[in-house]
Each structure stands twice: as C-alpha cells, then as structure tokens.
Amino acid sequence: KNLSLFFLFLPFFSFSQLVISTPKRCGTDEVLKNFRRLHPKAETDEQFESWLNKKQAARVAGTAKTLSVTTLPVVFHIIHSGEAEGSGTNISQAQVRQQILQLNKDFANLSNSPYAVAANSNIQFALAQNDPSGNPLAQPGIDRISYSTKGFTAPPYTVGYAIAADNYLANTIKPATYWDPSRYINVWVLSLENGILGIATFPQGSTLSDMVYSESNQTAGIAISPSSVGSIFMSSGCGTYTKGKTLTHEMGHFFGLRHIWGDATCGNDFCGDTPVHQSDNSGVPAHPKANSCGTADEMFENYMDYTDDIILNTFTAGQVARMQTVLANSPRRSTLAISNVGLVPVTGTNRMSFYDCSGSMTVSETGSAGTSPRYKDYSLTLNVEDKATANATVTINSGGTAVNGFNYQVMTPTLSFDTGDAYKNIVVRVYDNALVEGNKTIVLTYAISGYGVQAGTTAQTMTINITDNDNSTVANNTVTLLMQDFTTQAGWGFLTGGGSNQFRIGSMGNAGGTGNAAFISPDGTSNTYTNTNNSIAVLQSPLINAVGFTNLQVSFKYRVYGEAIGGIAHDYGALVYSPGSNQFNVMDVDAPGTGPYVGMSGIVSGNPTINLPNTDFADKQFYLGFWWENDANGTGNNPGLNIDDVALTGTSAGVETSVSTSYCYDVKSGAGLNIFRSMNGKGIAQLTSLSENLNGVTASVTQAGTGQTAITTTGGSFLRSQKVFQISPSVANASASYRMTLYFTPAELAIWGGSNLNLKILKVKDGVSLSGIISGADATLITPSSANEDAAAGVIAYTADFTGGFSQFMLVSSNAVLPVGIITFDAQASQKSIALSWKTATERANKGFFIERSGNGTDFSTIGWVNGAGTSSNETSYRFIDHFVQPNTVYNYRLKQVDLDNRSVFSATRQAKISETDLTISLSPNPAKDQLRIFVSGIKLPADVSLVNAKGQTVGKWRNVNLTSPYSISLDRFARGYYTLIVHLPDGDKTEQVIIQ
C-alpha cells in the first residue's frame, strides 16, 4: 500500500494527510535487471564497472577532465490529472524550487552529515531557462502536461517493474515528452506503479554499436512521485519520503551510484569508503547498527539507502568520485555542463525553521547510555532555507508537560550561527525513569539575537513526544489488551484515502458474530459497496499500549467477497497497523495471515489468530487497523470487508524469579507510581508515596528460590522466603518514608501453603548479614497493608508502608517477632529542655527503656526510665523530657532497651542542645515529699540556697552549692506546706515556689 491519501477521523470530521509508509523507494535496480532479461546483449554491471574504473584511473592520473563546480539544467515534466496548479499531482512552482534548493544542499555536503568522509560533489543544479526551441519558459524548469490532453491513460504508470515488458513510462510517456537529454536533465513527476517513489536510468559506459543500453535519448532521465518533491525546509507533506531526498537518491543513480548494500546481501556498491551493508535500511535506525557482514556500524544516512528522508545527509568521497567521472564521460551527461538552454538559479533566504513540517517527533523514554539515570540524546536540526547572512545567536527555549531536569535536558541551550551556516543541531537528552506517568511533551521554541538569520513563517515550534516505557502491569500469564465486539464504537476511528466506500458500524454488518459489526458501505444503509468508485478506507483501533508485553496475538472474525482476477486481489481487505507516534502512518503487518482477504469465487469468512512480530509490536505503542481497497472497474462483489470480535492478547515479562537487578533511576517524591523491573523487563517492586527525592535508585533480587530459609532474631528463629529484595539509592538513605509493593509468583510461595497471604515483611538494614542474629535495632517487622493473589495474572503482591530509608526485604512467617523494633528516635531542643521521642514497630517482652545521657559522647549516665509495652505488634510511641540541661552544651542521648529477662540493647545516639537563656530554676518533683532536686539553667558558679516557710522564716540553708546539675536536698525535717526556695546570686536573688507534702 503506497498512496498519498486523505483521512477522515470520526467523530471529529477533520481532514489531514494520511501517508502510507510502505512505498517502494526506488525501482532503478529491479527495472534494470528486468531490461537485461529482455535484452541479453544489454550492458552488464561488470562491463560498466570496467569502463568506469578506467575512466576513474585516468582522472586520478590527470589525463582526463577534472571537475570544478558545475551547474546543470533541469526540467520537470509534471504529468498531472487536470488539477489546479499547486494541488494534487499538479505540484506548485514553489515545491519545484524547494526541490532544487534541497538537491543543491545535498550535493554540496550542506545537509549535516556526521561523517568525515562526506564530500562536496561540486555538482549543482538550476532550472532550465528556455524550452528546446529557445523560448523562455513561463515557469523556469517546469513543463506542465495534462495526461488526458496528451492522450495518456490515467495514472499510475507502469515502468517495467512488475512485468518487464510493461513499461508505459518508457514506451509512451517519455518519447512523447522528453527534451534533448544532452542539454537537459529530464525529471518526470508522475504517479508510478506499485507505489514506486523514483526510478532513474543508469548511465551508459562504452559506445559499442552491438551493445544494447538501458537508456536512450528518448528515455534518459529520472521519474519521481509528486509527493516526494520538496525540501527539508518546505516538504510536500508530513510523511516519510516528502522532503526531496528521493530525487537526490535517483540523481545518484543517474550519475552512476549503486545502492549502498550493492543490491545483494552484503553486496558491493564499488565505493571503498562506504561500509558493507547487509541489506537496505528503512525508517530511522539507531547507531551502532552492526550486521552479519562484519560491519560494526552501517552508514544508513547515506543517500543511496532507503531510510527516511529526514536522516539522509551523506555522499562519500568515493561516491563523489564516481559521479564526477560519469558526468565527465558518460553519454547524455558529459554535455550537460555546456548546455545552451540557460540557467535560472534558485536562491533561498536566511529564514529558519525546525526541520519537520509536522512540528513534532516521537521518541521513546528508554535510555541507552549512562548509568544513573540512563538517557538517550536526540538531535534535531534548526534549518536555514539557504544560509545565514551574518552572525547570530539563537537561544533554545523549552516547555511542555515533561519536567526539565527529570524527563529531559536541552544540551545545546544556545546556538551560534556564523555567516554561511545552513543549519545547527539541537541536542535534547531524554532521561529514562521508572515513573508510570504517561506520555510527555517537550515544546521547543527559539529566540534570535542578531541579524544573520530570521524566523520563518512555518515550523517555528517543535514538539517532542516522549513515549512512556513504564507500565504498572506485572503478570506472568496472557493479558487481554483489547476486546471489541462493536456494540459501541468505543474509541475506534475511521481513516479514508478517498472514495465513497467507508467503514461503518451497525447491525447491517455480519462477520459471523452477533450484534453489530464493522462493514464497508457508502452510507451504512446496506452491507454493499460501490464498485465503480476507487476507495481506500481504514478501520483503526484506539491507541494500544503494549509496553511490557511480548508475543502479541490478534484474533478477529471477517467475512468478504470483493474481487480477485487471475489470482490478483483488486477489491480486498488486510490487517494493518500504525506506530503510536503517527496514527496516520499506515503500514502492512509483516506476518502470515494478514491478507489480502478476498473471495476468489464466492464469499469467504474466517477467524484467524495472528502472531504479531515482536520486532514491530513488543514493548511498543501502536494502532491496529483493517484496510479496505477497491477499484472502479464495476465488477466487485458484495459484501466488502466485514469485521467483528477483535481481541488482542500479550504476555507480560512477568515477575523476576532470578537474582538480577534493575536499571538505575532517579525517583521523585510524591504519589507517583514507580515500577522497577529487571534488565530483562520482569517485575521486581513498585514504589510510591515517597517522602523525598532520591537519585540512582536500584531494585534487586539478591537471593532467589522457591524454598524457606531460617532467619534468627534476638526473639527466636523463624522461617523466611528464599527470595530477598534490596532497594538501594546511590547515596545511603535512612530517612525516607514510602509505600512499596513486592512481587512473587505462586510457585515461589507454594511451600507456605494456604498461609502465604498472612506472611509478614521483614525489613533489614543494608550491610546486616541475614545469616547472623538480627536484632531489633537492625530490622523492622511489618504487617502488609495488603497481600493479594491475582490468579489470572499469576502474581502475588505484598504492599506495606515503610519508614527509615531503604534496606533488604523478605517475607517471614506470621509468628515471627522482633524483641523491640525501634523505628524512629529523635532528640529535639526547646527553650529550657530537650524532648526525646521514639517509636517501636513491634515489641516482645519489653520491660522498658533506660534513658542515658553523655556530655562527651563516650561516658553515659542514666537520667531516667520509661516503661515498655511488653509484647505488641502495633506501633507504639514514647516520650521523655530532660529538664536538666545547660544552654550551649551538646548532649548525647541513647536508649537502653531492656527485656523482661534483663537482656538489653542500645539504640543509636542522638544529639541536641538548647540556646543561651536567662537563669531558670527547675525544681523536681514539685510538689515534693522526701527529696527535692534543684537545677539552675544558665548558672556558672556555685551559689547559696535558702528555704523560707510561709511565715517568712528561713528554715533551711545550703552554702556554696553546685547547681549546674541537679542538686538533691532532704525534706524529712520540714513540715508540710508552702515554701519559697531562694537562690542567692551576685546580681540578685532568684525565687521559686515549692510545695512540701
């Protein structure tokens, strides 16, 4: 399928161009081979190469012509269908001019080649000024011809491709329209058979009279599709081959270049500086692209490959040498440089635009370089129509839904244009992450400082669509991704390439199912189609996200008659698809059973199950579709294609059951869901509700198996899962809180029997050996907030909330306990005291806690006691206030946890201090009975203390007392009542009321 179409996408009824991306890029080699089959005496490749080698050797030796910059006249014979100028096949003068601009850039090595071996051919092109009679052309270089006026049949035209002897182009059109090929390069612009984009006549070598040559004066030249004419700056459309590189490719053939793969597996293109290619390339491959020929990296940006226009940018020095030699020596080429038809050069401006007319490009989030995080750099071009006329600085601005610094970074924020620069590259780095966030966009614009370039009128914004490669689904079994019985339209759309017959949905349809079905009809009132109207239609699914899935299978019911003559389908259906980046880029599915669906002698029906190739569908986003095409010969049979009960299934990569690790990711705080998979795509863990940003987080399975293993804690020995997880940021973190889900298969937990959903999660600090005794200080025992088994998916998931950073994780038996698991311990200073607070996750036989304090961090003394909760599986909070602290002194605190059997363990140490304050008296307890402790915060020297009763009598006096720490006095000799305690200081007395009981 290879047409330039228009689409209708219901229910919006908006029109735009639909490009079918399976055209045959070039027919030159196949047609040449077919010609040789018909003409056994035709010049062979060996004969041509022998001739060319001698001519090249002569050039090197300096005995033949050398080539300076040479400009050649071109005439475009536009064979159209009577459309207005600038529409359909009657392409505009502006398109032709843009094509010449692109051709000249390409042949002058001004199209951004990354290769040092790229070279300027010194061949340039201009529009012919005069026709063969010497009359000035109304539009230089353009000869417009209506096919009907000239008596030609309707397009497309045969070129000897499908059938060697069937060559309407060479036998009819060219002889009736060619201009003297010794003075003009003839370029025919017309629709060709089999969707061929271009074809060129290969140059003639020797002039032996008994040899047959594949070109003549009447046929020499190039033929290209109307949709291919244009430039990077102003393309004919937003499709794959619409930016003028088809003519560059065919001009290469016209001057003796072969396809870079040599038209054979690991073939020879007779250029020593091009790498050996295994075959032709298409699309936009990625470097490095090694092959079985021994090549480490193919040069798929070469004009003589089949890749997308947007990346073609290279002729090598070896290719240039061939072209220059052919131009100087081959018939109908060697005279072009001295043609007398006049030249009209095409000049451009210093207007600037982004390179793609669609204003967007789609990339995957998946990184291929770096370690933390992974990333991939994408290069896009800011293109000048001609070149910069002076120096200028361009600042790249970015926006969109993607987060700068997390999802991406612009690596070239400023670009410096010098006089004569034709383009500059913008590099955008896209970062990989584990966040399931959906697709994101980067919107690039620019600002100009200086006068060397100016903003163009189109393509001033570039949107980079980042396809999210994360999927929250973790399953070991087959998952249904799409199910449609057409009870409703449910997101399905309709594309059309023109014609009255379109897909409809309703009860008139019948594909062997029940209820509604999709069917072909001009109006939907009956299950019939109009067989006298050329039509193309596509029934298209919603966007399918198969990220994380492989081995996809699609099944459906169909019923159709249509038309097939002599084994060739004329009115037929087929299964097609579009990549997620462009739903209007419709392509064949490269798998058996995808069509054509057509009856040879009656109605046929089926219910196929088709295995979609992993290379095109696994781990990708795409649209599925059903294609209908019919001609207008009036002999097609009803019904057209009927479709029903479409189902798509896929296999998730599943749960990781082997020792492995994920890639390294940066993780943002917040409620976002982060899915960590091993490097082979299998699920390990899910992380969400993170309290802080973390860099370089890795999830690993450090131990694996389906058995049980003993683990010993200070509370006893228990069973744990053989499978152990570890979550590790690049910098150790002990403060983050988060919610985490751990994934298991039923087989990994079968040994636990029916109790598997009652297991607990044991969190053990990093670095703590699981073969030793695990203390409460090193571990936390958590009861999951949820433990669910999805039998259909073959997954058991345990979810819990965690604090205290990241660690090792495993399942343990439901009766497992830790003596005391202190999960937090803090010391906070206030104005006059320091508050200690701590929490335990679990307790077993916990008597309580001694609170110990040290001034130097080494020598600790007990300052208090707090009773424990005994045995508890619930989180318990504790608090203790240290009132006896001096300002500007750092105090170290620790807890000594004591069991009922008097075994003890120390906590970690915490520090705090209070700031400078006025002198403050603290009495404890108050009221007091037997003892009273006196402490003065802020005092530095000993002082006298007096106790005065309610009658004003001094009943007790203590001299030269050190009050920097608590000082105890006995109250045995004092009666019960209200008293005033006085501290005598050099600058005055301080008093405090006390009650003695």
VOSE-89450 format. One record per residue (C-alpha): residue in one letter; x, y, z. Coordinates in steps of 0.1 Angstrom, whole numbers, plus 5000, padded with zeros to 4 digits. Each point is the difference from the previous one (the first is absolute). Layout:
<sites>
aXYZ;...
</sites>
This chain:
<sites>
k500050005000;n501750314988;l497850304994;s499850355013;l496550025014;f497750215020;f498449885032;l496750055018;f500249945037;l496549965015;p498350145019;f502050324995;f499750024962;s503350184997;f502249954969;s503849964997;q502549814980;l500349625005;v503349864989;i500349634993;s503649915009;t500649694979;p500950154966;k502849864979;r502650265004;c501849934968;g499449784970;t503350064982;d501849675007;e497049784994;v499050164968;l503649994987;k500149635008;n496749944982;f501350194970;r503149774999;r497749705001;l498350134969;h503250104983;p502849745005;k502550244982;a499450285025;e503050155017;t500849815031;d501150135034;e503449854994;q500450184967;f498950335014;e502349975030;s502949914978;w499450324979;l499550215031;n503249875016;k502050104970;k498550354999;q500650045038;a503649904996;a500450254973;r498650275022;v502449915028;a502950004976;g499050354988;t499649904963;a496250065000;k497750285009;t499850125036;l496850155014;s499750345015;v496650125012;t497649934972;t496450104998;l497649794979;p496650094985;v496949805012;v496549994985;f497149865020;h497349844978;i497050005023;i497549754987;h496850095018;s496349915001;g498650344992;e500150145035;a500550365007;e503650105002;g501349935035;s497649725008;g500149624996;t502549884974;n500350354985;i502650115025;s500850365006;q502950214987;a501150055036;q500349635005;v502249974969;r502250295012;q500349845035;q501049684984;i502950174981;l501150175033;q500149665017;l501749834971;n502850265001;k500449975038;d500349634998;f502550004971;a502150275017;n500249815033;l497950265019;s497549775015;n501649935033;s501949684993;p501749855032;y502749834979;a503550134994;v500049814967;a497050214987;a500950214970;n498850284978;s499349874965;n500550344984;i496949924980;q497250265002;f496650034983;a497950294986;l496750034982;a500150004963;q499350354986;n498949914965;d498149724983;p501649804972;s499050274974;g501750275020;n496850155013;p500150135036;l498049785023;a497150175019;q501149815031;p503849924997;g500749635000;i496349894999;d498149834972;r496449935011;i498149734981;s496449885006;y500049624993;s496650014984;t500950294977;k503049804989;g498049694995;f501749805027;t498149755022;a499250085036;p502749955026;p501749825015;y502449914973;t502049684995;v503850014998;g500949644992;y500149915037;a497349745006;i500149884963;a503250074981;a498350074967;d497350225015;n501750345000;y497550284992;l502450265013;a502949914976;n497949894971;t497350274999;i500550305024;k503750064997;p500249994961;a497150254999;t501350245025;y503849985003;w502350304993;d503549954986;p501949815027;s503350144989;r498850345010;y497549935028;i499749775030;n496449874994;v498149945032;w496549874996;v497650065029;l497249745000;s498449715018;l501749674995;e499049645003;n500349815033;g500450335018;i503550044987;l501350335011;g502850044975;i501949844971;a503050114980;t501749884969;f503549875008;p502850174980;q501549844969;g503649905000;s501649904967;t498550094966;l500449674982;s497449984972;d499149635006;m499150065037;v496550085013;y499750285026;s497350045026;e499650374991;s499650194968;n499650364990;q496249965004;t500149835034;a503050145018;g499150185033;i498249965033;a496449945010;i498850095035;s496750005018;p498350345005;s499949945038;s503849985001;v500750344987;g501050275025;s502650065026;i500949985037;f499050365003;m496749964981;s498949644995;s497149894979;g498449845031;c500849855033;g500749654988;t503249794999;y501150094965;t498850354994;k503150215005;g501749994967;k502549725006;t498449764975;l501450224971;t503450015017;h500049625002;e498949964963;m502550274989;g502649785017;h499049714977;f499950234970;f503750085006;g501049645006;l499549935037;r498649675011;h498049925031;i502350005030;w499249635007;g501049914964;d496549854994;a501149685016;t500649865035;c503350165010;g500350124965;n502550244983;d499250364991;f503550044985;c500850295024;g502949925024;d499050265026;t496449875007;p499649725025;v498649664988;h496349995006;q498149685005;s496950134983;d498050324996;n498950205031;s496750175005;g498650245026;v502350165025;p502549745013;a502250065030;h503849985002;p501949785003;k498449774975;a502249704995;n499349734975;s501049644991;c502450134973;g502550105027;t499150374999;a499950165035;d497750284990;e498250074967;m499850344983;f496250014998;e500150384995;n501449954965;y497850134972;m500349664983;d498249825028;y496249985005;t499750175034;d497650295007;d500750334983;i500650175032;i503349825008;l501549984965;n503050234998;t503149834985;f501949954968;t503549865007;a503150114981;g500049674982;q496550054988;v500850354990;a503049874979;r497649764982;m497550284992;q502650244988;t501549744977;v496649914986;l499150364995;a503250064981;n499949694978;s496549844996;p497850084970;r497250245007;r501850135031;s503350124988;t498450274979;l497750145027;a502650245014;i500250184967;s496250014993;n498750314983;v496549995015;g500750265026;l500149975038;v497650155026;p501749955034;v497749955030;t500950215030;g498649975035;t499950235029;n501450005035;r496749905014;m500249735026;s497749725011;f500049675018;y500649714976;d496749815000;c496850144986;s497949815025;g501550215028;s500549695021;m502149695004;t499449705023;v502749835020;s500149735026;e500950075036;t502349705000;g503650095006;s503049844984;a503050185016;g501150105034;t499349825033;s498150235024;p497750084984;r500249854965;y499350234971;k500050044963;d501050314980;y497850114971;s501350244974;l497750224980;t500850274975;l499350374999;n500150054963;v500750314979;e498250014967;d503350114984;k502750125024;a500750265027;t500950344986;a501850115032;n500849895035;a497149935023;t499349835034;v496949785004;t498749915035;i498049685003;n497050025024;s498149705013;g496749935016;g497349744998;t498849735025;a503449845004;v502050115030;n503450174991;g502749835020;f498049695006;n498649894967;y502450194978;q502750264996;v500950234970;m503749944995;t500450284975;p498150305016;t501750254977;l501149964963;s502550234983;f499450064963;d502850134979;t499750154966;g499349724975;d498749745025;a497149814986;y498949825032;k500749935036;n499349695021;i497950015032;v500849725024;v497349905025;r500849735026;v497149795010;y500349835034;d498749665008;n498049965032;a497949745018;l496950235004;v496849894984;e499050354988;g498649964965;n501450174969;k501650345005;t500850294977;i503050244996;v499150314980;l503050184985;t500050354987;y502850254994;a501050365003;i502550174976;s502650265009;g501650164970;y499150044963;g501749704983;v496849795001;q496450075004;a497049805011;g498149834972;t496250004995;t499549635008;a501449735022;q501050245028;t499149755028;m501249655005;t498249765023;i501949695011;n497549745012;i501749775026;t498349665000;d499949865035;n501749665002;d498649915034;n496949795006;s498649925034;t498849654989;v502049715013;a498749674989;n501449654992;n497049894979;t498450134968;v498250335004;t497250144978;l501050344987;l497150064976;m496549854996;q497450144976;d496749864989;f498850344986;t497050035023;t501350355001;q502750184980;a502150035032;g502950214988;w500349844965;g500650254972;f499650014962;l502650104975;t499450054964;g502250034969;g497150144980;g497049844983;s496549945012;n500449665017;q500950035036;f499849785032;r496750025018;i498949845033;g496549865004;s497749704999;m500349984962;g503549865005;n500549635001;a503449845006;g498649695017;g499650155035;t496950145017;g498750355002;n501850284983;a503049974977;a502250234979;f499349984963;i500850194967;s497250214986;p499650344984;d497250115024;g499549725026;t496549924988;s501049664986;n502949765000;t501050084965;y502750224984;t500350214969;n502249814975;t500350294976;n501850245024;n503649965009;s500149995038;i502449945029;a498949985036;v501549905033;l498249895032;q502450105028;s500249895036;p500650235030;l503750045009;i501249685015;n502750015027;a501949674998;v503050135020;g501149715021;f498449744978;t501349754974;n498649724978;l496950204991;q497249824982;v497050164983;s496949804990;f496950114982;k497149894979;y499750114963;r497749954971;v500650134965;y499649944963;g501550304980;e501949934968;a502949794989;i501049954964;g502649754989;g501249955036;i500550385005;a497850175026;h498450334988;d497350055026;y501349865033;g500750055037;a503149965021;l501350035036;v502250325004;y501450215028;s501350345008;p502850095025;g499050185031;s501950304988;n497850064970;q496649844997;f499750114963;n503249814990;v498349674990;m502349704994;d499749634991;v500349755028;d502949774991;a498449675011;p498249714983;g496250024998;t499750384998;g498450014965;p498950064974;y496649905012;v498049944968;g497849734985;m501249834968;s496649864990;g497750095029;i499750145035;v502749895023;s500250035038;g502549925027;n501050045036;p503850024998;t502450035030;i503150204988;n503350015018;l501250364998;p503850024996;n501850115032;t502350234980;d497150234990;f497649955029;a501649885032;d500550265027;k498550274977;q497050224996;f498149964967;y496650004983;l498649704983;g497950044969;f498149834972;w500650124965;w497450004971;e500950094965;n497949974968;d500450114964;a497450144977;n499649744974;g496549915010;t500549635004;g500449985038;n497749785021;n498250065032;p500650005029;g503150215005;l502149935031;n498049925032;i501949995033;d498949895035;d501249875034;v503550144999;a502249895029;l503650075008;t502049825026;g503650025012;t502449845025;s501450225026;a503749965008;g498849875034;v501549995034;e503749985005;t500949675017;s503850004994;v502850205016;s500050324980;t499950385002;s498150294984;y501550294983;c500850315021;y497350275002;d499550345016;v496749995020;k497950315008;s498250055033;g496249984999;a497249764991;g501449894966;l500349634994;n503549874992;i500349654986;f503449835002;r500749724976;s503149794995;m502150074969;n498049734982;g496750185007;k498749795029;g498350165030;i501850035033;a498450275020;q497750314999;l500850325019;t497650295008;s499250275026;l503750085004;s500750285025;e503150144983;n501850004967;l502649734995;n502749954974;g501349684985;v497549755015;t500549644991;a497749705008;s501549665001;v499249645007;t503149905021;q498949655009;a497549784981;g498249675004;t496849835008;g500949865034;q500150125036;t503150115019;a500550055037;i500750345014;t501050075036;t499050315020;t500750085036;g496449895004;g500549654986;s500449814967;f497350024973;l499549914963;r500550254972;s499650004962;q503149904980;k499350304979;v501650325013;f499650354986;q502350305004;i499150364992;s503050234999;p500450374991;s503450114988;v500550185033;a498949805031;n496850135014;a498649935035;s497250275001;a497749944971;s496449875005;y498249834971;r497549734990;m501449704982;t498649694983;l502149684996;y499149754973;f500149625002;t498749714979;p497849745015;a502849744995;e502450215021;l497549985029;a498449664995;i502049865029;w498150225024;g496749844991;g496850195009;s501850235024;n501950194973;l497750315002;n500650025037;l503850044998;k501750315013;i502750214984;l503450025018;k502050324992;v503749955009;k502650274998;d502550004971;g503249835009;v498549785027;s500649634993;l496949794998;s501949705013;g500850175033;i497750095029;i497750294990;s499350255029;g497150235003;a502350304993;d500949864966;a496649894988;t496350094999;l497249754997;i497050134980;t496549854995;p499150074964;s497250244994;s498949774972;a501049664987;n498249904968;e500349714977;d498950064964;a499549644987;a499350114965;a503250204998;g502049755020;v501350265024;i500050045038;a500650365012;y500850125035;t499650375008;a501150195032;d501050345012;f503650045011;t502150265018;g503650035007;g501449994965;f500949704979;s501249655008;q499749634993;f496549864999;m498649645003;l496849825011;v500049835034;s497649775018;s497050165016;n501249905035;a503450184996;v500750275025;l502850245009;p500650085037;v499850374994;g500250174967;i500850375005;i499050164967;t500650375010;f502050175027;d500350385002;a501350275023;q498550354997;a501150315020;s497550255013;q500750325021;k500849835033;s500049634994;i500749724975;a497249774989;l500749644990;s497549804979;w500149664985;k497849744984;t500049624999;a498449794972;t499949685021;e500849905035;r500549665017;a500549985038;n501150375001;k500550115037;g500950364990;f502750254992;f502850165020;i500750354987;e503850075000;r501850334995;s503650104993;g501850334997;n502949864980;g498349724980;t501949735018;d499250005037;f496249955005;s498050015031;t496449915006;i497650305004;g496649834998;w497849694993;v496949944979;n497949695002;g499649794969;a496849854985;g501049645007;t499049814969;s498350184971;s499849984962;n498750354998;e502050324996;t500750165034;s501150355007;y502250125030;r501150335014;f502450135027;i500950365010;d503550095013;h499550325020;f503550015014;v502050144971;q502350294997;p500050244970;n502649974972;t500949655012;v499749714976;y498449695017;n500249654986;y497049775007;r499449634995;l497449745010;k500949685019;q497149774992;v499649735026;d498049674996;l498149835028;d502949765003;n502350305004;r501749964966;s500750344986;v501050184968;f501050364993;s498450234975;a501850234977;t501250345015;r498350334994;q501250355009;a498450335010;k500750325018;i498050315012;s501050364992;e501250275025;t497150095024;d499550205033;l500649815032;t497149775007;i499449795032;s498649654995;l498649815030;s499249634998;p497749875011;n497750275009;p498049935022;a502849815018;k499949765030;d503449855009;q502550154975;l500150324980;r502350044971;i501250354992;f501450094966;v500850354986;s500450034963;g502650264989;i501850015033;k503849984999;l501250045037;p498949845033;a497350195019;d498350005035;v496549865002;s497450095027;l496649855008;v497450245015;n496749895015;a496650184997;k500750215031;g503250144984;q502349795022;t503249864985;v499749635009;g502949864979;k503250134985;w502649834977;r503350184991;n502150004969;v497949754981;n500849884964;l496750044982;t501349944964;s498649655005;p497149895021;y500750045038;s497949805024;i498950115035;s498249805026;l496650125012;d499549775030;r500450285025;f497550244984;a496350015007;r497549984972;g499050334985;y500950284975;y503750114998;t502150244981;l503449884987;i502650284995;v503249984980;h502350275011;l502050144970;p502550294998;d497650214979;g496949925020;d497849715013;k497949764980;t497049845016;e497749714993;q496949875019;v500049645012;i497449785018;i501249755026;q497649725006;
</sites>
